[in-house]
Amino acid sequence: MRALTALVVLVLAAGTESWKHKLCKHAYLNSPRDFYRDRSHRQPNIIYIMADDLGWNDVGFHNPKVKTPYIDELRSKGIELTQAYQQTVCSASRSAFLTGKYPSNNALQLLVLIQESQSCLPVEHKTLFEYMKELGYSTAQIGKWHLGYCHESCLPTSRGVDEFRGINTGAVGYFNWTEADVMQKQINGEPSINGIGTHLTLKDTSHIRDVIRNHNDNDNPLFMWLTPTAPHDPLEVTEEMFQVHDFLDPEECETNLRRKYLGLVSALDDLVGETMAALKEAGMDDNTIIVFSSDNGGANQAAQIPGKDYYANNYPLRNGKAAFTEGGVLTPTVYYDPRLHPSTRGTTRDFLMHVSDWLPTFVQLAKPGRKSSRFKIHGIDGISQVANLGSRYHCSKERKYNLREDMLVALTDVTDNFDEPSMCATEDAAYRWRDYKLIYGDQYYIIHPKCVSTEWPKPEESPELDDITGDDCHREVDGKQVVRCLFNIAEDPSETRNLYDEMPEMVEKLVAKIQQAKRESVKPVYRTTLGPIVGYTVRYFEDEYLVPKHDYCTPSEHFPLVPNEPECYEESHHSAVNINEPSCPEIPKCQL
């Protein structure tokens, strides 16, 4: 009997291997042997929804106490990508997405572009919008730009966007659309106050429906980037949004602010649902790819930055926004393609992916006809992941590494010093090779290392979760405090066990890769804010609203795209934290 059972298993295994061989030897993806059902070679519509500061633990499919039915529905119909990396902060992620380049290679690796910054995404870069227009797409962006606006050539409509409806900067009041007294809402480069007082996420949702409805008569396929500010602070919600997670006590400070934050998450979820409904009403749902992610990890209390209402949650990942640890760079990510076979629905895939990979992936998906498994755009860092998103993902013996086995997770100077930023931005780095990630530099978070306390915060709604602790990664080198962390992410996704001292050969290998990335880096273009100077950076609109101007920089003079200085390649070029420095100042307690 055992012999017969073994024979049956052997035959079944041979049959499976035979099927895989027939499938995998085929050079093209869009073929009868692939999982694609639509063989009409139509160009798909493509929509990328990039939330703002959404935490790993802030979607229903990771945290059942969070109510996100539409995002969960997208997950149930699509493929969850569990190793899709973003950057640590929003401008860096957006720049990598649009250029297909690591931020250290596109010059937006340092800090974020704050209001009235005299810089923008260098105009030398060709953007994803421009690639898509060359392929016959109509292009649109609704939401947050945050890639600079000091010159007309910096604006979305000068970077390949046919229709832009959104804000220029990183965040505004949800009802007054204003940051630091400057009203930032625009439509195609012109100020727009139509509907001001409406919650910005609701206004974005209305814009999305209009763009999809208006596109219905357009013969061109649609590429649209949706970048709502939700759930980024400030924690301003409507009463309806506030009531969604009514199990959280509104009388207690911590639970009240978490409830407001989740109210913004529910507004984001409704935006996703309305997008899906609008596509169906327009008859576009059977040929529209939707990708959902966040721009970086959730902004949580581990940052301990006074004045910031950071109530996202990334449990069980470590830290959050601005950190090189998983909580700062790993976000909930879903790929939905209605043309894929039903067997792919609700599955997960763990191949390595970087945010820069979406540019070549979308370009390849947009090209009509058969899809070669070998596709490359020269001069960028991104790698097309089309093969991993189709059936050829199952063809590799090492699935997660069959296209990308390493990536530069981050290369910057981790600092909150907006007034005197580094001109190198190469001191702090994180590198991923297969299962291992090295964090190496002075810091791994934007605050003073001595201010870090709880690095694995639990959500207010789940105090019963296990506490997570681990090595703080700090080491002493020449009287200075530095960060040296090596983690096996596959075995230790919460990054609790530091392998730095146990695996010197692996450390040496990854440090060499970091040094190579430094040599290839370009000089950061960050320039400090000039402030809202009337007549220079801002002007009056309708005699009442201060709005941005777009003529107070000259890109070719103020921030040309140039290689980094040789001294930036050195092992260390600025001071680490002195171990004798005083401890962190007391952080104010939560206040309603």
C-alpha positions as CSV (number, residue, x, y, z in Angstrom):
1,M,0.0,0.0,0.0
2,R,2.8,2.4,0.9
3,A,4.5,1.6,-2.4
4,L,1.3,2.4,-4.3
5,T,0.8,5.7,-2.4
6,A,4.4,6.7,-3.1
7,L,3.9,5.9,-6.8
8,V,0.7,8.1,-7.0
9,V,2.6,10.9,-5.3
10,L,5.5,10.6,-7.7
11,V,3.1,10.6,-10.8
12,L,1.3,13.6,-9.5
13,A,4.5,15.5,-8.8
14,A,5.8,14.6,-12.3
15,G,2.6,15.9,-13.8
16,T,2.8,19.1,-11.9
17,E,6.5,19.6,-12.9
18,S,5.5,18.8,-16.5
19,W,2.7,21.5,-16.4
20,K,5.1,24.0,-14.9
21,H,7.7,23.2,-17.5
22,K,5.2,23.8,-20.3
23,L,4.1,27.0,-18.7
24,C,7.5,28.3,-17.9
25,K,9.3,27.6,-21.1
26,H,7.0,29.9,-22.9
27,A,8.7,33.3,-23.4
28,Y,5.6,35.4,-23.4
29,L,3.3,36.3,-20.6
30,N,0.1,37.1,-22.4
31,S,-0.4,33.7,-23.8
32,P,-2.7,30.7,-23.6
33,R,-0.4,29.2,-21.0
34,D,-0.6,32.3,-18.8
35,F,-3.2,33.3,-16.3
36,Y,-4.5,36.1,-18.5
37,R,-8.1,35.6,-19.8
38,D,-8.2,38.7,-21.9
39,R,-6.3,38.1,-25.1
40,S,-7.7,41.1,-27.1
41,H,-4.4,43.0,-26.5
42,R,-6.4,46.0,-25.4
43,Q,-4.4,48.6,-23.5
44,P,-5.6,48.5,-19.9
45,N,-6.6,51.6,-17.9
46,I,-4.3,51.9,-14.9
47,I,-5.1,53.6,-11.6
48,Y,-2.6,53.8,-8.8
49,I,-4.1,54.8,-5.4
50,M,-1.4,56.0,-3.1
51,A,-2.7,56.8,0.4
52,D,-0.8,59.1,2.7
53,D,0.8,57.8,5.9
54,L,-1.4,54.8,6.1
55,G,-0.1,52.2,8.6
56,W,0.4,48.5,8.0
57,N,-2.1,47.7,10.7
58,D,-4.7,50.2,9.5
59,V,-6.6,48.1,7.0
60,G,-9.2,45.4,7.7
61,F,-7.2,42.6,6.0
62,H,-4.4,43.2,8.6
63,N,-6.5,44.3,11.5
64,P,-10.1,43.1,11.6
65,K,-11.1,45.8,14.1
66,V,-10.5,48.5,11.4
67,K,-13.4,49.0,9.0
68,T,-12.2,49.2,5.4
69,P,-14.7,47.1,3.4
70,Y,-13.8,48.5,0.0
71,I,-10.0,48.2,0.4
72,D,-10.7,44.7,1.8
73,E,-12.8,43.9,-1.3
74,L,-10.0,45.0,-3.6
75,R,-7.7,42.7,-1.6
76,S,-10.1,39.8,-2.0
77,K,-10.2,40.2,-5.7
78,G,-6.5,41.0,-6.2
79,I,-3.1,39.9,-5.1
80,E,-1.5,41.2,-1.9
81,L,2.2,42.1,-2.4
82,T,3.7,41.5,1.0
83,Q,7.3,42.7,0.2
84,A,6.5,45.9,-1.8
85,Y,8.7,48.7,-0.4
86,Q,8.1,52.4,-0.4
87,Q,10.5,55.2,0.9
88,T,10.5,56.5,4.4
89,V,8.8,59.8,3.6
90,C,6.3,61.0,1.0
91,S,8.3,63.2,-1.4
92,A,11.0,60.5,-1.8
93,S,8.4,57.8,-2.6
94,R,6.6,60.0,-5.1
95,S,9.8,60.9,-6.8
96,A,10.8,57.2,-7.1
97,F,7.4,56.3,-8.4
98,L,7.4,59.0,-11.1
99,T,11.1,58.6,-12.2
100,G,11.7,54.9,-11.7
101,K,14.9,55.9,-9.8
102,Y,16.0,55.6,-6.3
103,P,15.7,59.0,-4.6
104,S,19.5,59.2,-4.1
105,N,19.6,59.0,-7.9
106,N,16.8,61.5,-8.6
107,A,17.9,64.1,-6.0
108,L,14.9,64.0,-3.7
109,Q,16.4,61.8,-1.1
110,L,16.6,64.4,1.7
111,L,13.7,65.4,3.9
112,V,10.4,66.5,2.1
113,L,9.6,69.5,0.0
114,I,7.9,71.8,2.4
115,Q,5.9,74.8,1.5
116,E,7.7,77.5,-0.6
117,S,10.7,75.3,-1.0
118,Q,12.9,76.7,-3.7
119,S,13.3,73.3,-5.4
120,C,11.3,70.6,-7.1
121,L,11.7,67.2,-8.7
122,P,14.5,68.0,-11.2
123,V,13.1,68.8,-14.6
124,E,15.7,66.7,-16.3
125,H,13.8,63.5,-15.3
126,K,11.3,61.9,-17.7
127,T,8.2,61.0,-15.6
128,L,5.9,58.1,-15.8
129,F,3.1,60.4,-17.0
130,E,5.3,61.3,-20.0
131,Y,6.0,57.6,-20.8
132,M,2.3,56.8,-20.7
133,K,1.4,59.7,-22.9
134,E,3.8,58.4,-25.5
135,L,1.8,55.1,-25.4
136,G,-1.4,56.9,-26.2
137,Y,-2.8,57.4,-22.6
138,S,-4.8,60.3,-21.3
139,T,-3.3,61.1,-17.9
140,A,-4.7,62.6,-14.7
141,Q,-3.7,63.1,-11.1
142,I,-6.1,63.9,-8.2
143,G,-4.8,64.7,-4.8
144,K,-1.4,65.6,-3.4
145,W,1.6,66.5,-5.7
146,H,4.3,67.3,-3.1
147,L,7.1,67.4,-5.6
148,G,7.7,71.2,-5.7
149,Y,6.0,74.1,-7.4
150,C,8.4,77.0,-7.4
151,H,8.4,77.2,-11.3
152,E,5.9,76.4,-14.0
153,S,8.1,73.6,-15.3
154,C,7.8,71.9,-11.8
155,L,4.0,71.6,-11.9
156,P,2.1,68.4,-12.7
157,T,0.7,69.8,-16.0
158,S,4.3,70.4,-17.1
159,R,5.4,66.8,-16.2
160,G,2.9,64.9,-18.4
161,V,-0.4,65.3,-16.5
162,D,-3.3,66.3,-18.7
163,E,-5.6,67.0,-15.8
164,F,-4.5,67.9,-12.3
165,R,-6.9,68.5,-9.4
166,G,-5.3,68.7,-6.0
167,I,-2.8,70.4,-3.7
168,N,0.8,71.4,-4.3
169,T,2.2,70.8,-0.9
170,G,2.3,67.9,1.7
171,A,-0.8,68.6,3.8
172,V,-3.5,71.2,4.3
173,G,-6.5,71.7,6.6
174,Y,-9.1,69.3,5.3
175,F,-11.8,72.0,5.4
176,N,-10.0,75.2,4.5
177,W,-7.4,73.6,2.1
178,T,-4.8,75.8,3.7
179,E,-1.3,75.4,5.1
180,A,0.4,78.3,6.9
181,D,-2.2,80.7,5.6
182,V,-1.7,79.6,2.0
183,M,-4.6,78.0,0.1
184,Q,-3.1,75.2,-1.9
185,K,-6.0,73.7,-3.9
186,Q,-5.5,74.0,-7.7
187,I,-7.0,72.7,-10.9
188,N,-4.5,72.6,-13.8
189,G,-2.2,75.1,-12.1
190,E,-4.9,77.7,-11.2
191,P,-6.3,78.3,-7.7
192,S,-9.7,76.7,-7.1
193,I,-11.9,77.6,-4.1
194,N,-15.0,75.9,-5.6
195,G,-16.5,73.9,-2.7
196,I,-14.1,75.2,-0.1
197,G,-15.3,74.0,3.3
198,T,-16.0,70.5,2.0
199,H,-13.7,67.8,3.5
200,L,-10.8,67.5,1.0
201,T,-11.2,63.7,0.8
202,L,-14.8,64.1,-0.2
203,K,-13.8,66.7,-2.8
204,D,-11.1,64.3,-4.2
205,T,-13.8,61.6,-4.5
206,S,-16.0,64.0,-6.4
207,H,-13.1,64.8,-8.8
208,I,-12.4,61.1,-9.3
209,R,-16.0,60.4,-10.4
210,D,-16.0,63.4,-12.8
211,V,-12.7,62.4,-14.4
212,I,-13.8,58.8,-14.9
213,R,-17.3,59.9,-16.2
214,N,-15.8,62.4,-18.6
215,H,-13.3,59.8,-19.9
216,N,-16.1,57.5,-20.9
217,D,-16.2,59.1,-24.4
218,N,-12.4,59.1,-24.8
219,D,-10.9,56.5,-27.1
220,N,-7.6,56.7,-25.3
221,P,-6.8,54.5,-22.3
222,L,-6.6,56.3,-18.9
223,F,-3.7,56.4,-16.5
224,M,-4.6,58.1,-13.3
225,W,-2.6,58.6,-10.1
226,L,-4.9,59.1,-7.1
227,T,-3.0,60.7,-4.1
228,P,-5.4,61.6,-1.4
229,T,-3.9,63.2,1.7
230,A,-5.9,60.9,4.0
231,P,-5.1,59.7,6.6
232,H,-2.2,62.3,7.0
233,D,-2.7,64.7,9.8
234,P,-4.3,67.1,10.8
235,L,-6.9,64.8,12.3
236,E,-10.0,66.7,11.0
237,V,-13.0,64.6,10.2
238,T,-16.7,64.9,9.6
239,E,-19.1,63.6,12.2
240,E,-20.0,60.7,9.9
241,M,-16.3,59.8,9.6
242,F,-15.8,60.0,13.4
243,Q,-18.7,57.6,14.1
244,V,-17.4,54.7,11.9
245,H,-15.2,53.3,14.7
246,D,-17.5,54.2,17.6
247,F,-16.1,51.5,19.8
248,L,-13.2,53.8,20.6
249,D,-13.9,56.0,23.6
250,P,-14.2,59.7,22.6
251,E,-13.6,60.9,26.1
252,E,-10.1,59.5,26.5
253,C,-7.3,61.4,24.6
254,E,-5.5,58.5,23.0
255,T,-8.6,56.6,21.9
256,N,-10.2,59.9,20.7
257,L,-7.2,60.7,18.4
258,R,-7.0,57.1,17.2
259,R,-10.7,57.3,16.4
260,K,-10.2,60.5,14.4
261,Y,-7.3,59.0,12.5
262,L,-9.4,55.9,11.7
263,G,-12.2,58.3,10.6
264,L,-9.7,59.5,7.9
265,V,-9.0,55.9,7.0
266,S,-12.7,55.3,6.5
267,A,-12.8,58.4,4.2
268,L,-10.0,56.9,2.2
269,D,-11.8,53.6,2.1
270,D,-14.9,55.3,0.7
271,L,-12.7,57.0,-1.9
272,V,-11.6,53.5,-3.0
273,G,-15.1,52.3,-3.1
274,E,-16.4,55.3,-5.1
275,T,-13.5,54.8,-7.6
276,M,-14.5,51.2,-8.2
277,A,-18.2,52.1,-8.5
278,A,-17.4,54.9,-11.0
279,L,-15.4,52.5,-13.2
280,K,-18.3,50.1,-13.2
281,E,-20.8,52.8,-14.1
282,A,-18.5,53.9,-17.0
283,G,-18.1,50.3,-18.3
284,M,-14.4,50.5,-17.6
285,D,-14.2,48.0,-14.7
286,D,-13.3,44.9,-16.9
287,N,-10.2,46.5,-18.3
288,T,-8.8,48.6,-15.4
289,I,-5.8,47.7,-13.3
290,I,-5.9,49.1,-9.8
291,V,-2.9,49.3,-7.4
292,F,-3.4,50.4,-3.8
293,S,-0.6,51.3,-1.4
294,S,0.6,54.0,1.0
295,D,3.5,56.4,0.3
296,N,5.4,55.3,3.4
297,G,4.7,53.6,6.7
298,G,2.1,54.9,9.1
299,A,3.1,58.0,11.1
300,N,2.9,56.6,14.7
301,Q,3.6,57.7,18.2
302,A,7.1,56.2,18.2
303,A,8.2,59.4,16.5
304,Q,7.4,61.4,19.6
305,I,7.5,64.7,17.7
306,P,5.7,67.4,19.7
307,G,2.7,69.0,18.0
308,K,2.1,66.0,15.6
309,D,-1.0,63.9,15.9
310,Y,0.6,60.6,14.8
311,Y,-1.9,57.8,15.4
312,A,-1.3,55.4,12.6
313,N,-0.3,51.9,13.6
314,N,2.2,49.4,12.0
315,Y,2.1,46.5,14.5
316,P,3.8,44.1,14.4
317,L,6.3,46.0,12.2
318,R,8.9,48.2,13.9
319,N,8.6,52.0,14.1
320,G,6.9,54.0,11.4
321,K,7.1,56.9,8.9
322,A,10.7,58.2,8.5
323,A,12.3,55.1,9.9
324,F,14.4,52.6,7.9
325,T,12.8,49.7,9.8
326,E,9.9,47.8,8.2
327,G,7.2,50.0,9.8
328,G,8.6,53.0,7.9
329,V,9.0,51.4,4.4
330,L,6.6,48.5,4.1
331,T,3.0,49.3,3.4
332,P,-0.3,47.4,2.6
333,T,-0.1,46.9,-1.1
334,V,-2.7,45.3,-3.5
335,Y,-2.5,44.6,-7.2
336,Y,-5.9,44.1,-8.9
337,D,-6.1,43.1,-12.6
338,P,-9.5,41.9,-13.8
339,R,-7.9,40.1,-16.7
340,L,-6.1,37.7,-14.5
341,H,-7.5,34.2,-13.9
342,P,-9.9,33.9,-10.9
343,S,-7.4,31.5,-9.3
344,T,-5.2,34.6,-8.5
345,R,-7.9,36.3,-6.5
346,G,-7.2,36.8,-2.8
347,T,-3.7,35.4,-3.0
348,T,-0.4,36.8,-1.7
349,R,3.0,37.0,-3.3
350,D,6.2,37.8,-1.5
351,F,8.6,38.8,-4.3
352,L,10.8,41.8,-3.6
353,M,9.5,45.0,-5.1
354,H,10.6,48.7,-4.9
355,V,8.3,51.6,-5.6
356,S,10.5,52.5,-8.5
357,D,9.5,49.2,-10.2
358,W,6.0,50.5,-10.9
359,L,7.2,52.8,-13.7
360,P,8.6,50.0,-16.0
361,T,5.8,47.6,-14.8
362,F,3.1,50.0,-15.9
363,V,4.9,50.9,-19.2
364,Q,5.2,47.2,-20.0
365,L,1.6,46.6,-19.1
366,A,0.6,49.5,-21.3
367,K,2.3,48.3,-24.4
368,P,-0.2,46.6,-26.7
369,G,0.4,43.0,-27.8
370,R,2.4,40.2,-26.3
371,K,4.4,40.8,-23.2
372,S,8.0,39.6,-23.3
373,S,9.4,38.4,-20.0
374,R,12.5,40.4,-20.7
375,F,11.7,44.1,-20.6
376,K,14.0,46.9,-19.5
377,I,14.1,50.7,-19.5
378,H,17.7,51.9,-19.5
379,G,18.8,54.6,-17.1
380,I,16.5,53.8,-14.3
381,D,16.6,51.6,-11.1
382,G,13.2,50.1,-11.4
383,I,12.6,46.6,-12.7
384,S,9.4,45.5,-14.5
385,Q,7.5,43.1,-12.3
386,V,5.0,42.0,-14.9
387,A,6.3,38.4,-14.8
388,N,5.8,38.3,-11.1
389,L,2.3,39.7,-11.4
390,G,1.3,37.0,-13.9
391,S,1.8,33.3,-13.9
392,R,5.6,33.2,-14.4
393,Y,5.9,34.0,-10.7
394,H,5.3,30.3,-10.3
395,C,8.1,29.4,-12.6
396,S,11.1,30.3,-10.5
397,K,12.5,27.9,-7.9
398,E,13.2,31.0,-5.8
399,R,10.1,33.0,-6.6
400,K,10.7,36.1,-4.6
401,Y,14.1,36.6,-6.2
402,N,13.4,35.7,-9.8
403,L,13.5,39.3,-10.9
404,R,14.9,41.4,-8.1
405,E,17.2,40.0,-5.3
406,D,18.3,43.3,-3.8
407,M,17.4,46.9,-3.4
408,L,18.5,50.2,-1.9
409,V,15.9,50.7,0.7
410,A,17.1,54.1,1.7
411,L,20.1,56.4,1.4
412,T,19.8,59.8,3.1
413,D,20.8,61.7,6.2
414,V,18.1,61.0,8.8
415,T,17.5,64.5,10.2
416,D,14.7,66.9,11.0
417,N,17.0,69.9,10.6
418,F,15.1,71.8,7.9
419,D,17.2,74.9,8.3
420,E,20.6,73.3,7.8
421,P,20.2,70.1,5.8
422,S,23.1,68.0,4.7
423,M,24.4,68.6,1.2
424,C,25.5,65.0,0.9
425,A,22.5,62.9,2.2
426,T,24.6,59.7,2.2
427,E,25.3,59.1,5.9
428,D,22.4,56.8,6.7
429,A,21.4,53.8,4.6
430,A,19.4,50.6,4.5
431,Y,20.0,47.9,2.0
432,R,18.0,44.7,1.4
433,W,19.6,41.6,-0.2
434,R,17.3,38.6,-0.4
435,D,16.1,37.9,3.2
436,Y,18.6,40.2,4.9
437,K,18.4,44.0,5.5
438,L,21.2,46.1,6.9
439,I,20.6,49.5,8.5
440,Y,23.9,51.3,8.7
441,G,24.7,54.9,9.7
442,D,24.3,57.5,12.4
443,Q,20.6,57.0,12.9
444,Y,17.6,55.2,11.5
445,Y,14.9,57.7,12.5
446,I,14.5,61.5,12.2
447,I,14.7,62.1,16.0
448,H,17.5,61.9,18.5
449,P,18.1,58.2,19.2
450,K,17.7,58.8,23.0
451,C,14.1,59.9,22.3
452,V,13.0,56.5,21.0
453,S,10.9,54.6,23.5
454,T,8.3,52.2,22.4
455,E,9.3,51.0,18.9
456,W,6.4,48.5,18.3
457,P,3.4,50.5,19.5
458,K,0.1,48.6,19.8
459,P,-3.1,50.1,18.5
460,E,-5.4,51.7,21.0
461,E,-8.1,49.2,20.1
462,S,-5.9,46.2,20.8
463,P,-4.1,46.4,24.1
464,E,-4.3,42.6,24.4
465,L,-1.6,42.1,21.7
466,D,1.7,40.8,22.7
467,D,4.4,43.3,23.6
468,I,7.4,43.2,21.2
469,T,10.9,44.1,22.3
470,G,14.4,43.8,20.7
471,D,17.9,45.1,20.2
472,D,17.8,48.9,19.8
473,C,20.6,48.6,17.2
474,H,22.9,51.3,18.8
475,R,26.6,50.7,18.9
476,E,29.5,52.8,20.2
477,V,32.2,53.7,17.6
478,D,35.0,56.1,18.6
479,G,32.9,57.6,21.4
480,K,29.9,58.2,19.1
481,Q,26.6,56.4,19.0
482,V,25.8,54.9,15.6
483,V,23.3,52.4,14.3
484,R,24.3,48.9,13.1
485,C,21.4,46.5,12.5
486,L,21.2,43.4,10.4
487,F,17.9,41.5,10.3
488,N,16.6,38.3,8.6
489,I,13.3,39.7,7.4
490,A,11.9,36.4,6.3
491,E,12.4,34.8,9.8
492,D,12.1,38.0,11.8
493,P,9.7,40.5,10.1
494,S,9.4,42.5,13.4
495,E,13.1,43.1,13.4
496,T,13.8,42.0,17.0
497,R,17.0,40.0,16.6
498,N,20.1,42.0,15.5
499,L,22.5,39.7,13.6
500,Y,25.1,42.4,13.0
501,D,27.7,40.9,15.3
502,E,27.0,37.3,14.2
503,M,27.3,37.7,10.4
504,P,30.3,39.9,9.6
505,E,30.6,38.6,6.0
506,M,27.0,39.5,5.3
507,V,27.6,42.9,6.8
508,E,30.7,43.5,4.7
509,K,28.8,42.4,1.5
510,L,25.9,44.9,2.2
511,V,28.2,47.7,3.2
512,A,30.0,47.4,-0.1
513,K,26.6,47.7,-1.9
514,I,25.8,50.8,0.1
515,Q,29.2,52.4,-0.8
516,Q,28.5,51.7,-4.4
517,A,25.1,53.4,-4.1
518,K,26.9,56.4,-2.5
519,R,29.3,56.7,-5.5
520,E,26.3,56.6,-7.9
521,S,24.2,59.2,-6.0
522,V,23.4,62.7,-7.1
523,K,23.5,65.9,-5.0
524,P,20.2,66.5,-3.2
525,V,18.2,69.5,-4.5
526,Y,16.5,70.3,-1.2
527,R,16.5,74.0,-0.5
528,T,15.0,75.4,2.7
529,T,11.6,77.2,2.7
530,L,11.5,80.9,1.8
531,G,8.3,81.4,3.7
532,P,5.0,82.9,2.4
533,I,6.4,86.2,1.1
534,V,3.7,88.2,-0.5
535,G,4.6,89.2,-4.1
536,Y,7.5,86.7,-4.2
537,T,6.3,83.2,-3.2
538,V,2.6,83.9,-2.9
539,R,0.0,86.3,-4.3
540,Y,-3.6,87.2,-3.5
541,F,-6.5,85.4,-5.2
542,E,-9.9,87.1,-5.3
543,D,-8.5,89.7,-2.8
544,E,-9.0,87.2,0.0
545,Y,-6.9,84.0,-0.4
546,L,-3.1,83.8,-0.4
547,V,-2.1,81.3,-3.1
548,P,1.2,80.0,-4.4
549,K,3.2,81.7,-7.2
550,H,5.2,79.5,-9.6
551,D,8.1,81.8,-10.6
552,Y,10.5,82.1,-7.7
553,C,13.1,79.6,-8.8
554,T,15.1,78.8,-11.9
555,P,15.6,75.0,-11.9
556,S,18.8,75.0,-14.1
557,E,20.4,77.6,-11.7
558,H,19.1,76.7,-8.3
559,F,19.1,72.9,-8.4
560,P,20.7,71.4,-11.5
561,L,20.9,67.6,-11.5
562,V,24.6,66.9,-10.8
563,P,26.7,64.0,-9.3
564,N,27.4,64.1,-5.6
565,E,30.7,65.5,-4.3
566,P,33.6,63.0,-3.8
567,E,33.7,63.6,0.0
568,C,30.1,62.3,0.2
569,Y,31.5,58.8,-0.7
570,E,33.5,58.6,2.5
571,E,32.6,56.2,5.2
572,S,31.6,59.0,7.5
573,H,31.5,62.7,6.9
574,H,29.5,64.3,9.7
575,S,29.1,63.7,13.4
576,A,27.2,60.9,14.9
577,V,25.4,61.2,18.3
578,N,27.8,61.9,21.1
579,I,27.1,59.3,23.8
580,N,27.6,61.9,26.5
581,E,24.9,64.2,25.2
582,P,22.0,64.9,27.5
583,S,18.9,62.7,27.3
584,C,15.8,63.5,25.3
585,P,13.6,66.3,26.5
586,E,10.2,65.4,28.0
587,I,7.5,65.0,25.4
588,P,4.1,66.6,26.2
589,K,1.3,64.2,27.1
590,C,-1.6,63.6,24.8
591,Q,-4.1,66.4,24.9
592,L,-7.5,66.7,23.3
